[in-house]
Amino acid sequence: MKRFRTRIALSTAAAACALALVAPAPAATYKWVDENGKVHYGDKLPPEQINKGSVQLDKNANPIKRIEPAPTPEQRRAKAEEEARQKDLARERDLLERRDRALLATYTTESEIDLARKRALATIDAQVQSSTAYSATLSKRKVELDRQVKALGEKPITPALERELASVNGELQKQADLIALKQKEIVAVNARYDADKARWADLRARTAAMAAGQALPREAPPKEAPTLTPTRAKK
């Protein structure tokens, strides 16, 4: 009899456990505010409230999950713009870091920067001198052509003379444009090397401070060297 009662008790407990396992979990409770500012509670969100934000509560009415409202088109656009801005900033930081590494790897002293500047300017100066000499030759030829035109008096200019005079004038203008461009390049080269020199000195100072365990000096923002739009000029 005792064994029979024990079996019944065990069977009852097992059945209770099975029911507990298959019994549906209590429905979640939600809290939301309608468009009029009124607070509502319920075990199911109304369809019109699904994308407007709500709070899920436990059985003791404590918030356990916040459901954010769906972003508006303006918010999505603003988020996309911010993400794009952050990507641009990351690319700029990466570019600056690579430029800094290249700067430190290229020069070991400030005098090396000055030497590189001198070489770059010498190349441009040679181009200017060549163009200036060519312009002087063209100018002499123009004087001769103008003399020939003047000597014709009332007579019409020959086609060959007219073509050569136009060609000389065109070449003189091209050389003048080329010299003006090279003068701008000289300004840009000096500005670039000034920026490189200042940045190099700042990086070396920060590196030395880190090695000595000192407080880092305030970082100077890198200077932007002017850029030129190249133009074609024939000699």
C-alpha positions in Angstrom: 0.0 0.0 0.0 2.8 2.3 0.9 4.6 1.6 -2.4 1.4 2.3 -4.2 1.0 5.7 -2.6 4.6 6.5 -3.3 4.1 5.7 -7.0 1.0 7.9 -7.1 3.0 10.8 -5.5 5.8 10.4 -8.0 3.4 10.3 -10.9 1.6 13.4 -9.7 4.9 15.3 -9.3 6.1 14.2 -12.8 2.8 15.3 -14.3 3.1 18.7 -12.6 6.6 19.2 -13.9 5.4 18.3 -17.4 2.6 20.8 -17.2 5.0 23.4 -16.0 7.3 22.8 -18.9 4.6 23.0 -21.6 2.6 25.7 -19.9 2.8 29.0 -21.9 5.0 31.7 -20.5 3.0 34.7 -19.1 2.5 37.3 -21.7 4.7 40.4 -21.6 3.3 43.6 -20.3 3.9 46.8 -22.3 3.7 50.4 -21.4 3.3 53.1 -24.0 2.2 56.7 -24.4 -0.3 57.6 -27.2 -0.3 60.7 -29.3 -2.3 62.5 -26.7 0.2 61.9 -24.0 -1.9 59.3 -22.2 -0.1 56.3 -20.6 -1.4 52.8 -21.5 -0.6 49.3 -20.2 -1.4 46.0 -21.9 -0.1 42.5 -22.8 -0.1 43.4 -26.5 0.9 46.6 -28.4 -1.8 48.0 -30.7 -0.7 47.9 -34.4 -0.5 51.7 -34.6 2.0 51.8 -31.6 4.4 49.1 -32.8 6.9 51.6 -34.4 6.3 54.4 -31.9 8.3 53.2 -29.0 7.3 51.4 -25.8 8.6 49.8 -22.6 8.4 46.1 -21.8 7.7 45.4 -18.0 8.2 42.3 -15.9 5.5 40.9 -13.6 6.4 43.5 -11.0 6.0 46.3 -13.4 9.7 47.0 -13.6 11.1 48.0 -17.0 13.2 45.3 -18.6 13.4 46.4 -22.2 12.9 49.7 -24.0 11.7 49.6 -27.6 12.9 52.7 -29.4 10.6 54.3 -31.9 11.5 53.9 -35.6 13.6 56.7 -36.8 12.1 59.4 -39.0 13.4 60.0 -42.5 15.2 63.1 -41.1 16.8 61.1 -38.4 17.9 58.4 -40.8 19.4 61.1 -43.0 21.2 62.8 -40.1 22.5 59.4 -39.0 23.8 58.6 -42.4 25.5 62.0 -42.7 27.1 61.6 -39.3 28.4 58.2 -40.2 29.8 59.6 -43.4 31.4 62.4 -41.5 33.0 60.0 -39.1 34.4 57.9 -42.0 35.9 61.1 -43.5 37.5 62.0 -40.2 38.9 58.4 -39.9 40.4 58.6 -43.4 41.9 62.0 -42.6 43.5 60.7 -39.4 44.8 57.7 -41.2 46.3 59.9 -44.0 47.9 62.2 -41.4 49.4 59.3 -39.5 50.9 57.9 -42.7 52.3 61.3 -43.6 53.8 61.7 -40.2 55.5 58.3 -40.4 56.8 59.1 -43.9 58.1 62.5 -42.7 60.0 60.9 -39.8 61.4 58.2 -42.0 62.5 60.6 -44.7 64.3 63.2 -42.6 66.6 62.8 -39.6 67.6 66.4 -39.2 66.1 69.8 -40.1 69.1 70.5 -42.5 67.9 67.5 -44.6 64.6 69.3 -45.0 66.3 72.5 -46.1 68.4 70.5 -48.6 65.4 68.9 -50.1 63.7 72.3 -50.4 66.8 73.7 -52.1 66.8 70.9 -54.6 63.2 71.3 -55.4 63.6 75.0 -55.9 66.6 74.5 -58.0 64.6 72.4 -60.4 61.9 75.0 -60.8 64.5 77.8 -61.1 66.2 75.9 -64.0 62.8 75.7 -65.7 62.2 79.4 -65.2 65.7 80.3 -66.6 65.1 78.1 -69.6 61.8 79.6 -70.3 63.2 83.1 -69.8 66.0 82.5 -72.3 63.6 81.1 -74.8 61.3 84.1 -74.3 64.3 86.4 -75.0 65.0 84.6 -78.3 61.3 84.9 -79.2 61.3 88.6 -78.4 64.3 89.2 -80.6 62.5 87.4 -83.4 59.4 89.4 -82.8 61.3 92.7 -83.1 62.7 91.5 -86.4 59.2 90.5 -87.7 57.7 93.8 -86.5 60.5 95.6 -88.5 59.6 93.6 -91.6 55.9 94.5 -91.2 56.8 98.2 -90.8 59.0 98.1 -93.8 56.1 96.9 -95.9 54.4 100.2 -95.4 51.0 100.1 -97.2 51.7 96.7 -98.8 49.8 93.7 -97.4 51.6 91.3 -95.1 52.5 88.1 -96.7 50.8 85.0 -95.3 54.1 83.4 -94.2 55.1 86.6 -92.3 51.6 86.8 -90.7 51.7 83.1 -89.6 55.2 83.4 -88.1 54.3 86.6 -86.3 51.2 84.9 -84.8 53.2 81.9 -83.8 55.8 84.0 -82.1 53.2 86.0 -80.2 51.5 82.7 -79.2 54.7 81.2 -77.9 55.6 84.4 -76.0 52.2 84.2 -74.2 52.7 80.5 -73.4 56.1 81.1 -71.9 54.8 84.0 -69.9 52.0 81.7 -68.5 54.6 79.0 -67.8 56.9 81.5 -65.9 53.8 82.7 -63.9 52.9 79.1 -63.0 56.5 78.3 -61.9 56.5 81.4 -59.6 53.4 80.0 -58.0 55.1 76.7 -57.6 57.9 78.3 -55.8 55.5 79.8 -53.3 53.8 76.4 -52.9 57.1 74.5 -52.5 58.3 76.9 -49.8 55.0 76.6 -48.0 55.1 72.8 -48.2 58.6 72.6 -46.8 57.8 75.1 -44.1 54.9 72.9 -43.0 57.0 69.8 -43.2 59.7 71.4 -41.1 57.3 72.6 -38.4 55.5 69.2 -38.3 58.8 67.3 -38.2 60.0 69.4 -35.3 56.7 68.9 -33.4 56.8 65.1 -34.0 60.4 64.9 -32.8 59.6 66.9 -29.7 56.7 64.6 -28.9 58.7 61.5 -29.5 61.5 62.8 -27.2 59.0 63.7 -24.5 57.4 60.2 -24.7 60.8 58.6 -24.5 61.7 60.6 -21.4 58.4 60.0 -19.8 57.5 63.7 -19.8 54.2 65.3 -20.5 53.6 65.6 -24.2 53.7 69.2 -25.6 50.5 70.5 -27.1 50.3 69.1 -30.6 50.4 71.7 -33.3 47.9 71.1 -36.1 49.6 70.3 -39.4 49.7 73.2 -41.9 48.1 72.8 -45.3 50.3 73.7 -48.1 48.6 75.5 -51.1 47.8 73.4 -54.0 48.2 74.3 -57.7 46.2 73.3 -60.7 48.7 72.4 -63.3 48.4 73.9 -66.8 50.0 72.8 -70.0 52.5 75.1 -71.6 54.5 74.3 -74.6 58.1 75.5 -75.1 
